[in-house]
Each structure stands twice: as C-alpha cells, then as structure tokens.
C-alpha cells in the first residue's frame, strides 16, 4: 500500500514537471531592442542624432523593445520602418510613426527612454 505522503510527493512532482514544460514551451513576451551599427546604405533602422556634455552621437536601433537613452538631448530622429515612443525628462511620452524624419534645431527633447513598438 502506498502511503499518503508518497502519493502527495508524486503529485507534487507531476505538477512541477507540467509547470516546467509549460514555461519552456510558452512564447515569451519579452523583447530585446538592439543597438546596431549605423549602415549608411540602410534606411529601415531607427537613427537618433544626439548630444550631451559637448559630445555628439549617432545611434541606430532595430527590433521591438525598450531601452534607457540616458538623458541625451536629441537633435534628429529618423524612424525608418519603426514606430517609436520616446520619454523625455519632463515625463512626457511622444509617439513618432514609422518613415518619419524630425529635427529639433532650437529646443531638443532630453530623452530618457526609447521604445520601438
């Protein structure tokens, strides 16, 4: 005769195995935005021209996801085939649609976070 504690242990093991199988097979909702090299021949990437403390930067991104942008002042954005939402230091979120080019010559936003949708 099998004891109640052994039955409970077997039931627990089966439940844990089922949970582990579902965890491995379930699709993930996590996204990974990629900071990529800016290739002059590509126009599909998100491309951001920015400056901070006397330094200029041009950064390109691909794939859906969110990343910290460090509070750099953004001078120009070219979205390529990406829908973008950026957050500025004032707490505002601004959506910029794909295939849009924007320049900020006088009052650039201080961007803290970017998200490719």
C-alpha positions, 0 to 999 in steps of 0.5 A: 500500500502506498502511503499518503505522503508518497502519493502527495510527493508524486503529485507534487512532482507531476505538477512541477514537471507540467509547470516546467514544460509549460514555461519552456514551451510558452512564447515569451513576451519579452523583447530585446531592442538592439543597438546596431551599427549605423549602415549608411546604405540602410534606411529601415533602422531607427537613427537618433542624432544626439548630444550631451556634455559637448559630445555628439552621437549617432545611434541606430536601433532595430527590433521591438523593445525598450531601452534607457537613452540616458538623458541625451538631448536629441537633435534628429530622429529618423524612424525608418520602418519603426514606430517609436515612443520616446520619454523625455525628462519632463515625463512626457511620452511622444509617439513618432510613426514609422518613415518619419524624419524630425529635427529639433534645431532650437529646443531638443527633447532630453530623452530618457527612454526609447521604445520601438513598438 
